[in-house]
């Protein structure tokens, strides 16, 4: 059976084992990987209990992990270089004294996963040694933090024999984000990382975590999804994201439902306050676009799918107001260069945009984006194409 892992992934895993041995003098128990994700469509629907359509990408976080004896403190090392010291970022924590707010910085995610796994299952998670490597761009809207957390969750669940499945792990990582890290995220990102399969998008019901794998044969159709990482960093624990979520909760309360996902698509929103109505309108229109996108994918209607992507961006920009000039310029440049459709992806306020392009138009779209950013005097964005890849798993 052919390995689902690329030679580059295997090489990274082998190098990570070597780094672990150099740092700690022993071999790790294994290496686990979790991919970042692109959300094709269905933005800000996860916390509204809607359907979303993400897929795993070929950029991932990897962790080499070994459990320690009871009473020993966790020791965490990242291969990222700390800009203040020029060295690998290192930290640690006491597993017996984990509580929300006790660990900050990049280690709060792994610590939060250990805390949430204990709180959710009753399984005691001892201290552990860990070396992290990630090639998911941080702050890009491609779910870099969840990739780290999912890789740690897989490792700790396996090493402690925790009685959990992948949907349980999705809820545990969401609890880590919400209650330990303090970021009010939904369930989509970790679910996409855990539940994706190569060549497919995941149609995810964010209320039940039921999934359907929708074929996304970009390669066969000679299409590519171009990612434009604007380098405008966003964070899910900042005020903008939390404010949008609170507005949706307020709208649901005023309309007499638990979440906006409970409303019919033709619900009358006219009685909502003026500052709330556009946000609720985005949720309903985006739900309809997800339904339409799935039908277009099933029928191979790529031009129509592209139109849904572009309409999604307009709604996120105008109604939900989570775009920014860099995202808008990236979308416009890709559209002018021949993209079938383009939109921001992720929470917004920065991060990345995606464009659905014919293979023959990719270079022109890249050139157009670079020229537009240069003309605006902005930093050069990162540009790369993605295809739907494998979900999280163990490598070694």
Buried (B, 14 or more C-beta within 10 A) or exposed (E): EEEEBEEEBBEBBEBBBEBBBEBBEEEBBBBBBBBBBBBBBBBBBBBBBBBBBBBBBBBBBBBBBBBBEEEBBBBBBBBEEEEEEEEBBBBBBBBEEBEBEBBEEBBBBBBBBBBBBBBBBEBEBBBBBBBBBBBBBBBBBBBBBBBBBBBBBBBBBBBBEBEBEBBBBBBBBBBBBBBBBBBBBBBBBBBBBBBBBBBBBBBBBBBEBEBEBBBBBBEEEEBBBBBBBBBBBBBBBBEBBBEBBEBBBBBBEBBEBEBBBBBEEEBEBEEBEEEBBBBBBBBBBBBEBBBBBBEBBEEEBBEBBBBBBBBBBBBBBEBBBBBBEBBBBBBBBBBBBBBBBBBBBBBBBBBBBBBBBBEEBBEBBBEBBBEBBEEEEBEEBEBBBBBBBBBBBEBB
